[in-house]
């Protein structure tokens, strides 16, 4: 897997990879990560993948990260 680009963001660590005919978008926050895979046939290039990083999309990711953190926290507290 080849790192293509790190995308600066104030809340997340965002990385784009090229691997096995796919672009992989990895978003990290705290100890959790979310990964999206795009077949190269689905997009015309990396710019198409980067267009997904709208404020709305990233806000949805933040909500999922918060839910993930709460899930781990509640499981560990049992």
Contact map, one row per residue, 1 for C-alpha under 8 A:
111000000000000011110000000000000000000000000000000000000000000000000000000000
111100000000000011100000000000000000000000000000000000000000000000000000000000
111111000000001111000000000000000000000000000000000000000000000000000000000000
011111000000001111000000000000000000000000000000000000000000000000000000000000
001111100000001110000000000000000000000000000000000000000000000000000000000000
001111110000111100000000000000000000000000000000000000000000000000000000000000
000011111000111100000000000000000000000000000000000000000000000000000000000000
000001111100110000000000000000000000000000000000000000000000000000000000000000
000000111111110000000000000000000000000000000000000000000000000000000000000000
000000011111000000000000000000000000000000000000000000000000000000000000000000
000000001111100000000000000010000000000000000000000000000000000000000000000000
000000001111110000000000001110000000000000000000000000000000000000000000000000
000001111011111000000000011110000000000000000000000000000000000000000000000000
000001111001111100000000111100000000000000000000000000000000000000000000000000
001111100000111110000000111000000000000000000000000000000000000000000000000000
001111100000011111000011110000000000000000000000000000000000000000000000000000
111110000000001111100011100000000000000000000000000000000000000000000000000000
111100000000000111111111000000000000000000000000000000000000000000000000000000
110000000000000011111111000000000000000000000000000000000000000000000000000000
100000000000000001111100000000000000000000000000000000000000000000000000000000
000000000000000001111110000000000000001100000000000000000000000000000000000000
000000000000000001111111000000000000111100000000000000000000000000000000000000
000000000000000111101111100000000000111100000100100000000000000000000000000000
000000000000000111100111110000000011110000000000000000000000000000000000000000
000000000000011110000011111000000011100000000000100000000000000000000000000000
000000000000111100000001111100001111000000000000000000000000000000000000000000
000000000001111000000000111110001110000000000000000000000000000000000000000000
000000000001110000000000011111111100000000000000000000000000000000000000000000
000000000011100000000000001111111000000000000000000000000000000010000000000000
000000000000000000000000000111110000000000000000000000000000000000000000000000
000000000000000000000000000111111000000000000000000000000000000000000000000000
000000000000000000000000000111111100000000000000000000000000000010011000000000
000000000000000000000000011110111110000000000000000000000000000010000000000000
000000000000000000000000011100011111000000000000000000000000100000000000000000
000000000000000000000001111000001111100000000000000000000000000000000000000000
000000000000000000000001110000000111110000000000000000000000000000000000000000
000000000000000000000111100000000011111000000000000000000000000000000000000000
000000000000000000000111000000000001111101100000100000000000000000000000000000
000000000000000000001110000000000000111111100000000000000000000000000000000000
000000000000000000001110000000000000011111111000000000000000000000000000000000
000000000000000000000000000000000000001111110000000000000000000000000000000000
000000000000000000000000000000000000011111110000000000000000000000000000000000
000000000000000000000000000000000000011111111101100000000000000000000000000000
000000000000000000000000000000000000000111111111000000000000000000000000000000
000000000000000000000000000000000000000100111111100000000000000000000000000000
000000000000000000000010000000000000000000111111110000000000000000000000000000
000000000000000000000000000000000000000000011111111000000000000000000000000000
000000000000000000000000000000000000000000111111111100000000000000000000000000
000000000000000000000010100000000000010000101111111110000000000000000000000000
000000000000000000000000000000000000000000000111111110000000000000000000000000
000000000000000000000000000000000000000000000011111111000000000000000000000000
000000000000000000000000000000000000000000000001111111001000000000000000000000
000000000000000000000000000000000000000000000000111111101100000000000000000000
000000000000000000000000000000000000000000000000001111111100000000000000000000
000000000000000000000000000000000000000000000000000011111110000000000000000000
000000000000000000000000000000000000000000000000000001111111000000000000000000
000000000000000000000000000000000000000000000000000111111111100000000000000000
000000000000000000000000000000000000000000000000000011111111110000000000000000
000000000000000000000000000000000000000000000000000000111111111000000000000000
000000000000000000000000000000000000000000000000000000011111111100000000000000
000000000000000000000000000000000100000000000000000000001111111110000000000000
000000000000000000000000000000000000000000000000000000000111111111000000000000
000000000000000000000000000000000000000000000000000000000011111111100000000000
000000000000000000000000000000000000000000000000000000000001111111110000000000
000000000000000000000000000010011000000000000000000000000000111111111000000000
000000000000000000000000000000000000000000000000000000000000011111111100000000
000000000000000000000000000000000000000000000000000000000000001111111110000000
000000000000000000000000000000010000000000000000000000000000000111111111000000
000000000000000000000000000000010000000000000000000000000000000011111111100000
000000000000000000000000000000000000000000000000000000000000000001111111110000
000000000000000000000000000000000000000000000000000000000000000000111111111000
000000000000000000000000000000000000000000000000000000000000000000011111111100
000000000000000000000000000000000000000000000000000000000000000000001111111110
000000000000000000000000000000000000000000000000000000000000000000000111111111
000000000000000000000000000000000000000000000000000000000000000000000011111111
000000000000000000000000000000000000000000000000000000000000000000000001111111
000000000000000000000000000000000000000000000000000000000000000000000000111111
000000000000000000000000000000000000000000000000000000000000000000000000011111
